[in-house]
Amino acid sequence: MSIFTYNGGAIIAMSGKNCIGIASDTRLGIQFQTVACDFQKVFKMSSKLFLGLAGLATDVQTLEKLLQFRMNLYELREERPMSPKAFAELLSNVLYEKRFGSYFVEPIVAGLNDDGSPFLVNMDCIGAPCLAKDYVVAGTATANMHGMCETLWKEGMESEELFETLSQALLASVDRDAISGWGAVVHIVTKDGVMTRELKARQD
Protein backbone atom coordinates (compact mmCIF):
# COMPACT_ATOMS: atom_id res chain seq x y z
CA MET A 1 0.00 0.00 0.00
CA SER A 2 1.31 3.46 -0.92
CA ILE A 3 2.17 5.86 1.91
CA PHE A 4 -0.20 8.34 0.21
CA THR A 5 -3.14 6.01 0.91
CA TYR A 6 -2.10 5.03 4.46
CA ASN A 7 -4.61 7.38 6.16
CA GLY A 8 -7.18 7.58 3.33
CA GLY A 9 -9.05 10.67 2.19
CA ALA A 10 -10.84 12.37 -0.69
CA ILE A 11 -10.99 16.04 -1.72
CA ILE A 12 -12.80 17.79 -4.60
CA ALA A 13 -12.69 21.46 -5.61
CA MET A 14 -15.08 22.79 -8.24
CA SER A 15 -15.73 26.09 -9.98
CA GLY A 16 -19.07 27.85 -10.46
CA LYS A 17 -20.26 31.26 -11.62
CA ASN A 18 -18.09 33.67 -9.60
CA CYS A 19 -17.83 31.07 -6.83
CA ILE A 20 -15.84 27.97 -5.93
CA GLY A 21 -16.51 24.97 -3.74
CA ILE A 22 -14.14 22.63 -1.95
CA ALA A 23 -15.19 19.49 -0.11
CA SER A 24 -13.46 16.66 1.73
CA ASP A 25 -14.32 13.59 3.72
CA THR A 26 -13.53 13.59 7.45
CA ARG A 27 -12.16 10.08 8.04
CA LEU A 28 -8.75 9.45 9.58
CA GLY A 29 -7.68 5.84 9.36
CA ILE A 30 -4.70 3.55 9.61
CA GLN A 31 -5.26 1.59 6.41
CA PHE A 32 -8.63 -0.16 6.99
CA GLN A 33 -8.90 0.73 10.69
CA THR A 34 -10.86 3.94 11.34
CA VAL A 35 -9.30 6.12 14.06
CA ALA A 36 -11.43 9.29 13.90
CA CYS A 37 -14.23 10.81 11.84
CA ASP A 38 -13.51 14.51 12.40
CA PHE A 39 -10.08 14.95 10.80
CA GLN A 40 -9.58 18.27 9.01
CA LYS A 41 -8.20 18.11 5.46
CA VAL A 42 -9.41 21.47 4.09
CA PHE A 43 -8.05 24.67 5.63
CA LYS A 44 -9.23 28.27 5.32
CA MET A 45 -6.11 30.30 4.50
CA SER A 46 -7.98 33.59 3.93
CA SER A 47 -11.54 34.79 3.28
CA LYS A 48 -11.33 33.77 -0.40
CA LEU A 49 -8.67 31.07 -0.34
CA PHE A 50 -8.82 27.42 0.75
CA LEU A 51 -6.19 24.69 0.84
CA GLY A 52 -6.99 20.98 0.63
CA LEU A 53 -4.36 18.41 1.61
CA ALA A 54 -4.86 14.70 0.97
CA GLY A 55 -2.23 12.16 1.95
CA LEU A 56 -0.26 11.26 5.07
CA ALA A 57 -1.97 12.88 8.08
CA THR A 58 1.25 13.96 9.85
CA ASP A 59 2.47 15.73 6.70
CA VAL A 60 -0.95 17.35 6.19
CA GLN A 61 -0.73 19.01 9.61
CA THR A 62 2.97 19.92 9.30
CA LEU A 63 2.59 21.49 5.85
CA GLU A 64 -0.53 23.46 6.81
CA LYS A 65 1.27 25.06 9.79
CA LEU A 66 4.32 25.89 7.62
CA LEU A 67 2.17 27.46 4.90
CA GLN A 68 0.20 29.50 7.43
CA PHE A 69 3.50 30.83 8.82
CA ARG A 70 4.88 31.66 5.34
CA MET A 71 1.60 33.34 4.37
CA ASN A 72 1.55 35.49 7.52
CA LEU A 73 5.15 36.50 6.82
CA TYR A 74 4.22 37.52 3.25
CA GLU A 75 1.26 39.61 4.43
CA LEU A 76 3.36 41.38 7.08
CA ARG A 77 6.03 42.22 4.52
CA GLU A 78 3.77 43.11 1.57
CA GLU A 79 0.90 44.68 3.59
CA ARG A 80 -1.71 43.03 1.35
CA PRO A 81 -3.49 39.67 1.27
CA MET A 82 -1.96 36.89 -0.77
CA SER A 83 -3.70 36.09 -4.06
CA PRO A 84 -4.57 32.46 -4.88
CA LYS A 85 -1.97 32.46 -7.70
CA ALA A 86 0.78 33.73 -5.37
CA PHE A 87 -0.20 31.16 -2.73
CA ALA A 88 -0.05 28.36 -5.32
CA GLU A 89 3.46 29.52 -6.31
CA LEU A 90 4.50 29.57 -2.63
CA LEU A 91 3.13 26.05 -2.10
CA SER A 92 4.84 24.77 -5.24
CA ASN A 93 8.19 26.21 -4.08
CA VAL A 94 7.83 24.78 -0.56
CA LEU A 95 7.13 21.30 -1.98
CA TYR A 96 9.95 21.46 -4.52
CA GLU A 97 12.46 22.46 -1.81
CA LYS A 98 11.74 19.08 -0.19
CA ARG A 99 11.82 17.06 -3.42
CA PHE A 100 14.48 14.60 -2.13
CA GLY A 101 12.46 13.86 1.02
CA SER A 102 9.03 15.07 0.00
CA TYR A 103 5.87 15.70 1.99
CA PHE A 104 3.51 12.80 1.21
CA VAL A 105 0.58 15.03 0.27
CA GLU A 106 -1.54 15.87 -2.78
CA PRO A 107 -2.47 19.56 -2.42
CA ILE A 108 -5.42 21.43 -3.92
CA VAL A 109 -5.63 25.24 -3.92
CA ALA A 110 -9.06 26.79 -4.52
CA GLY A 111 -9.89 30.47 -4.34
CA LEU A 112 -11.39 33.54 -5.95
CA ASN A 113 -9.25 36.05 -7.83
CA ASP A 114 -9.68 39.80 -7.30
CA ASP A 115 -12.08 39.96 -10.26
CA GLY A 116 -14.23 37.18 -8.75
CA SER A 117 -13.14 34.49 -11.20
CA PRO A 118 -12.42 30.98 -9.83
CA PHE A 119 -8.85 29.73 -9.36
CA LEU A 120 -8.26 25.96 -9.09
CA VAL A 121 -4.99 24.05 -9.10
CA ASN A 122 -3.78 20.69 -7.86
CA MET A 123 -0.22 19.45 -7.52
CA ASP A 124 1.83 16.33 -6.99
CA CYS A 125 4.08 15.88 -3.95
CA ILE A 126 6.94 17.89 -5.49
CA GLY A 127 4.83 20.87 -6.50
CA ALA A 128 4.16 20.38 -10.23
CA PRO A 129 0.96 22.41 -10.78
CA CYS A 130 -2.03 21.44 -12.92
CA LEU A 131 -4.43 24.36 -13.43
CA ALA A 132 -8.08 23.58 -14.17
CA LYS A 133 -11.17 25.54 -15.23
CA ASP A 134 -13.74 23.00 -14.03
CA TYR A 135 -12.69 20.77 -11.10
CA VAL A 136 -9.70 19.15 -9.41
CA VAL A 137 -9.55 16.02 -7.22
CA ALA A 138 -7.08 14.42 -4.81
CA GLY A 139 -6.95 11.43 -2.48
CA THR A 140 -7.69 7.72 -2.60
CA ALA A 141 -11.03 7.93 -4.48
CA THR A 142 -9.72 9.95 -7.46
CA ALA A 143 -10.96 7.51 -10.15
CA ASN A 144 -14.48 7.60 -8.68
CA MET A 145 -14.41 11.39 -8.25
CA HIS A 146 -13.24 12.01 -11.84
CA GLY A 147 -16.16 9.95 -13.13
CA MET A 148 -18.73 11.71 -10.94
CA CYS A 149 -17.38 15.22 -11.63
CA GLU A 150 -17.23 14.69 -15.40
CA THR A 151 -20.86 13.57 -15.28
CA LEU A 152 -22.30 16.23 -12.95
CA TRP A 153 -20.22 19.39 -13.50
CA LYS A 154 -21.49 22.06 -15.85
CA GLU A 155 -20.46 25.62 -16.55
CA GLY A 156 -21.98 28.64 -14.81
CA MET A 157 -23.44 26.98 -11.69
CA GLU A 158 -24.71 29.30 -8.94
CA SER A 159 -23.56 28.67 -5.36
CA GLU A 160 -26.53 26.48 -4.30
CA GLU A 161 -26.32 24.32 -7.41
CA LEU A 162 -22.55 24.06 -6.96
CA PHE A 163 -23.06 22.88 -3.36
CA GLU A 164 -25.51 20.20 -4.48
CA THR A 165 -23.27 19.00 -7.33
CA LEU A 166 -20.15 18.93 -5.16
CA SER A 167 -21.92 17.08 -2.35
CA GLN A 168 -23.41 14.42 -4.63
CA ALA A 169 -20.09 13.87 -6.42
CA LEU A 170 -18.15 13.46 -3.17
CA LEU A 171 -20.66 11.24 -1.36
CA ALA A 172 -21.17 8.92 -4.34
CA SER A 173 -17.39 8.61 -4.73
CA VAL A 174 -16.46 7.87 -1.10
CA ASP A 175 -19.28 5.31 -0.82
CA ARG A 176 -17.25 3.23 -3.29
CA ASP A 177 -13.90 3.65 -1.52
CA ALA A 178 -13.12 1.61 1.60
CA ILE A 179 -10.61 4.08 3.14
CA SER A 180 -12.44 7.40 2.83
CA GLY A 181 -15.84 8.75 3.85
CA TRP A 182 -17.47 8.65 7.30
CA GLY A 183 -18.80 12.19 6.86
CA ALA A 184 -17.90 15.21 4.75
CA VAL A 185 -17.56 18.99 4.94
CA VAL A 186 -18.28 21.40 2.07
CA HIS A 187 -17.13 25.03 1.77
CA ILE A 188 -18.67 27.35 -0.84
CA VAL A 189 -16.77 30.61 -1.41
CA THR A 190 -18.49 33.62 -3.03
CA LYS A 191 -17.64 37.33 -3.14
CA ASP A 192 -19.99 37.79 -0.16
CA GLY A 193 -18.34 35.20 2.09
CA VAL A 194 -17.98 31.51 2.91
CA MET A 195 -20.77 29.00 3.49
CA THR A 196 -19.74 25.80 5.29
CA ARG A 197 -21.97 22.75 5.65
CA GLU A 198 -21.34 19.31 7.12
CA LEU A 199 -22.73 16.21 5.43
CA LYS A 200 -23.68 12.85 6.85
CA ALA A 201 -22.25 9.84 5.07
CA ARG A 202 -22.37 6.07 5.43
CA GLN A 203 -20.63 4.83 8.58
CA ASP A 204 -19.55 1.45 7.22
N, C-alpha and C positions, 0 to 999 in steps of 0.2 A: 504493500500500500504506500502511495506517495505521501511524503510529509505534508504536502498541501492539503490532502484530504483527511489528515489525522483527526482534526476536530470537527470536520464537516462545515457546511454553510452554503448559503445561496443569496446572491445580491443582484437586483435588476435596477437600472436607471433608465428612464424613458423621457422623451421630450413631448411637449404639447404646444399649444398656441400661447406663446409668452409665459410658459410655465414648464417646470420639470418635476419629475417624481423619482424618488429613490426608495427602494424597499428591500428589506432583508428578513431572513428567518431569525429566530432567537435561540436556537439550540446550541449548546456547547456539549460536545461529546468527546470521549476517548474511543475512537473507532466506532464500534456499534453500541457502546455503553453511554447512555445519556447522563451527563453530570449536572447540567442546569438548563432551564428554559427561559432565562432572561439575560442572555449574553449580548452585549452591545457590539454591533459590527458596522453601524452607520453613525457617523459623528458630524455634528453641526460645527463647522469651522467658522462660519460667519452667517449673517442673516440671509444671504443668498448663495451660500456655498456649502455643499455637503461632501463628505469623504466616506466611501465604503471600502472596507478592508476584509476580504475573504482570505482564509488560509490558516496558518498556525496561530493559535490564540495568543501565545506569549508575544509573538512578533507583531500581531495586530495592536496590542496595548502599548508596546514599546514604541512602534512607529508613530502611532497617534500622538503620544506625548511629545516626541521629538518634533513632529510637524507643527504641533501647537506652539511649541517654544520658538521654532524658526519663523513662524508666521507672526507671532507677537513681536519678535525682534525686527522683522521687516516693517511692521506698522509703526513701531516706535521711531525707526530711522526715517521712513518715507513720509510719515504723517498722513497716510491715506490707507483705506482698506485694500487688501490684496484682491486682484481680479482672479476669476477662475483660471484664465490662461496662465497667469503668473504663478498661481498655486500649483498647477499641473507641471510647469517647468521646474519649480522647486522640488516637487515630489520625484520627478524623473531624475533630477540631479542627485538627490539623497539616495535613491535606490541604486543608481549607477556607481556612486562612490563605494558601495558595499558589494560590487559585482562578484568579488572572489569569495565572499562569505555572505551571500545575500539574505535579506529578509524573506521568509517564506510566505509571501502575501501576494494576492492579486488585487491591486487597487482600482477603484472607480472614483472619478471626480465628476460631480454633477453640480451645475450652478447656472445662474443667470448673468449674462453680460450686462454692461451699463445700459445698453439699448433694449434690454428685456429679452433678447434672444437666448435660446437654450445653449448650454455648453456641456457636452458629454465626452468623456475620454476614459478608456481603460488601458491598463498597462500590464506587462509581465513583471516578473520579480526583479528584473534589472532596469526597469524604467522605460522600455520601448513603448511609446504612446500609439494608440489607435483611436483617432477621432471618429465620432459617429454623429449622424444627423437624427437618427431614429431612436435607437436603444443600445445599451451595452449590458453585458452580463458577466458575472464572475462566481466562482465557487464550484461545488461538486455536482450541481444539477444543471450545468451549462447546456448540455445537449437538449434537455427538456425545455429549458427556458428559451433557447433560440427558436425552437419549434413553436412554442406558445406565443412568443413576441412577434414572430413573423406572421402568424395567423391573425392576432388581435390588434396589432398596432396600426394606426392610420394617422395621416397628417392632420394637423390643425385641431387636435382634441382640446376641449376646455378642461379646467382643473378637475371637475367632478367626474367627467368621462375618463380622464387620465387616471384618476384614483381607482375607478372600477376596473379598467383594463389592466393596470399594474397589479392590483390585488388578485384578479382572476389568474393572470399569467403566473404569478409567484406561487399561489396556493396549489394550482394544478401541477406545477413543476415539482414542488417539494413533496407532494403526495406520492410521487413516483421515484423518490430518492430516499434510501434508508438512513442516510446520515445527515439529513437536514430537515427542517420543519419545526414542529412543536410550538407553533406560534409565529407571528410576523409583525413587523412594524413598518408603516408606510409614511413617508414625508412628502408633501406636495408643496413646492416653492413657487410663489407668484410674486409679482411686484408689490403686493400688499402685505405679504408676510408668509409664514410657514404654517401649514396644517399638518398635524401628526395624528395618526390613528393606529390603534393596535388591532390586530386581527386574530381571531381564534383559528387554530388549525387542528388537524388530527393529532392525537396524542399516542399514536402507536407506530 
